[in-house]
Amino acid sequence: MRRASAGLAAYLAGSVPHALGTRVVVGCDARHGLAALCRPNGAGLLGSRVPGPRLPGQLPTPLLAFAVRHLTCAAGVMITASHNPPQDNGYKVYLGNGAQIVPPADEAISTAIGRVGPLDRVRLGGPGEPVGVDIVGDYLAAIIAALPAQREP
């Protein structure tokens, strides 16, 4: 996770204007053991000088996609097993538009991860700034606002 975060930070630094002044929000879902993986992920981004706000607790992946746009972040990372077996933890990346990465960004990020040196050379930072729980209410309010108006029969 630290290597992937360092590679993502390098990609952002080379691809997103003013990347060192942007933020990457970090979250994790409720799969077994994932909460422990969120801290090193955020620390890897912070070690690369990309601030890493983190979502409060374990939340669903769509909330991270919302948070990327809502918090005006350059990207977001969700630690999740998604549709994989519970023992297979994963790393989903969303760019500033709140959508999961697609070509050519996915390939460029993978290349940047491949260029990360030995893990003991990946700088670590702090755990990241916590995002308040009000993000959950903001997410739900956005969903409700997007619902079509009900017509009277």
C-alpha positions as CSV (number, residue, x, y, z in Angstrom):
1,M,0.0,0.0,0.0
2,R,2.8,2.4,0.8
3,R,4.5,1.7,-2.5
4,A,1.2,2.3,-4.4
5,S,0.7,5.5,-2.5
6,A,4.2,6.8,-3.3
7,G,3.7,5.9,-6.9
8,L,0.3,7.7,-7.0
9,A,1.9,10.8,-5.4
10,A,4.7,10.7,-8.0
11,Y,2.1,10.5,-10.8
12,L,0.1,13.4,-9.4
13,A,3.2,15.5,-9.0
14,G,4.1,14.9,-12.7
15,S,0.5,15.0,-14.1
16,V,-1.6,17.4,-12.1
17,P,-0.8,21.1,-12.1
18,H,0.1,22.3,-8.6
19,A,-0.1,18.7,-7.3
20,L,1.9,19.4,-4.2
21,G,-0.8,21.9,-3.2
22,T,-3.6,19.4,-3.8
23,R,-5.1,16.8,-1.5
24,V,-5.8,13.1,-1.9
25,V,-8.6,11.8,0.3
26,V,-8.1,8.3,1.8
27,G,-10.8,5.9,3.0
28,C,-11.4,2.3,3.7
29,D,-14.5,0.1,3.7
30,A,-15.6,-2.4,6.4
31,R,-13.7,-5.4,5.2
32,H,-11.9,-7.3,7.9
33,G,-8.5,-5.8,8.7
34,L,-8.7,-2.8,6.4
35,A,-8.7,-0.1,9.0
36,A,-5.1,-1.0,9.9
37,L,-4.1,-0.5,6.2
38,C,-5.5,3.0,5.9
39,R,-2.9,4.7,8.1
40,P,0.1,3.5,6.2
41,N,-1.6,4.5,2.9
42,G,-2.2,8.0,4.1
43,A,1.2,8.2,5.6
44,G,2.8,7.3,2.2
45,L,1.0,10.1,0.5
46,L,1.9,12.5,3.2
47,G,5.5,11.4,3.0
48,S,5.4,12.4,-0.6
49,R,4.2,15.8,0.5
50,V,0.6,15.3,-0.9
51,P,-1.8,16.0,2.0
52,G,-4.0,13.1,2.8
53,P,-7.3,13.8,4.5
54,R,-8.9,10.6,5.7
55,L,-12.5,9.7,5.9
56,P,-14.0,9.1,9.4
57,G,-14.1,5.3,10.0
58,Q,-15.0,2.6,7.6
59,L,-17.4,3.8,4.9
60,P,-18.7,2.6,1.5
61,T,-16.7,3.2,-1.6
62,P,-19.2,5.5,-3.3
63,L,-18.8,7.9,-0.4
64,L,-15.1,8.2,-1.2
65,A,-15.9,9.0,-4.9
66,F,-18.2,11.8,-3.6
67,A,-15.6,13.1,-1.1
68,V,-13.0,13.5,-3.9
69,R,-15.3,16.1,-5.6
70,H,-16.9,17.5,-2.5
71,L,-13.5,18.2,-0.9
72,T,-12.0,19.4,-4.2
73,C,-9.2,16.7,-4.1
74,A,-6.9,15.8,-6.9
75,A,-7.6,12.1,-6.2
76,G,-8.9,9.6,-3.7
77,V,-7.8,6.2,-2.6
78,M,-10.2,3.6,-1.2
79,I,-8.7,0.5,0.5
80,T,-11.2,-2.2,-0.2
81,A,-11.6,-5.8,-1.2
82,S,-14.5,-4.8,-3.4
83,H,-15.8,-7.8,-5.2
84,N,-12.8,-9.9,-4.4
85,P,-12.7,-12.6,-1.7
86,P,-12.5,-11.0,1.8
87,Q,-8.8,-12.0,2.2
88,D,-7.8,-10.0,-0.9
89,N,-7.5,-6.4,0.0
90,G,-7.3,-3.9,-2.9
91,Y,-6.5,-0.3,-3.7
92,K,-9.0,1.7,-5.8
93,V,-7.9,5.1,-7.2
94,Y,-10.3,7.9,-8.2
95,L,-9.1,11.1,-9.9
96,G,-10.4,14.6,-9.3
97,N,-13.6,14.0,-11.3
98,G,-14.7,11.3,-8.7
99,A,-14.4,8.5,-11.2
100,Q,-12.2,5.4,-11.0
101,I,-9.1,5.6,-13.1
102,V,-9.1,4.5,-16.7
103,P,-6.5,4.4,-19.4
104,P,-4.1,6.1,-19.9
105,A,-4.0,7.3,-16.2
106,D,-4.1,3.7,-14.8
107,E,-1.1,2.7,-16.9
108,A,0.8,5.9,-16.0
109,I,0.1,5.3,-12.3
110,S,1.2,1.7,-12.5
111,T,4.4,2.8,-14.2
112,A,5.0,5.4,-11.4
113,I,4.4,2.7,-8.8
114,G,6.9,0.5,-10.6
115,R,9.5,3.2,-10.3
116,V,9.2,3.5,-6.5
117,G,12.4,2.3,-4.9
118,P,12.8,-0.1,-2.0
119,L,10.0,0.2,0.6
120,D,12.5,1.3,3.3
121,R,13.1,4.4,1.3
122,V,9.5,5.4,1.0
123,R,9.1,8.4,3.3
124,L,6.3,8.3,5.8
125,G,4.3,11.2,7.1
126,G,1.5,11.5,9.7
127,P,-1.9,9.8,9.6
128,G,-3.5,12.7,7.7
129,E,-6.1,15.2,8.6
130,P,-9.4,13.7,9.7
131,V,-12.5,14.6,7.7
132,G,-15.5,15.3,10.0
133,V,-18.4,12.9,10.1
134,D,-20.6,15.6,8.5
135,I,-19.2,14.3,5.1
136,V,-21.7,11.4,5.5
137,G,-24.6,13.8,5.9
138,D,-23.4,15.8,2.9
139,Y,-23.2,12.6,0.9
140,L,-26.8,11.6,1.8
141,A,-28.1,15.2,1.1
142,A,-26.5,15.0,-2.3
143,I,-28.2,11.7,-3.0
144,I,-31.6,13.0,-1.9
145,A,-31.1,16.2,-4.0
146,A,-30.4,14.1,-7.1
147,L,-33.6,12.1,-6.8
148,P,-36.3,13.0,-9.3
149,A,-39.2,15.0,-7.9
150,Q,-42.3,12.9,-7.0
151,R,-45.5,13.7,-8.8
152,E,-48.8,13.6,-7.1
153,P,-51.2,11.0,-8.5
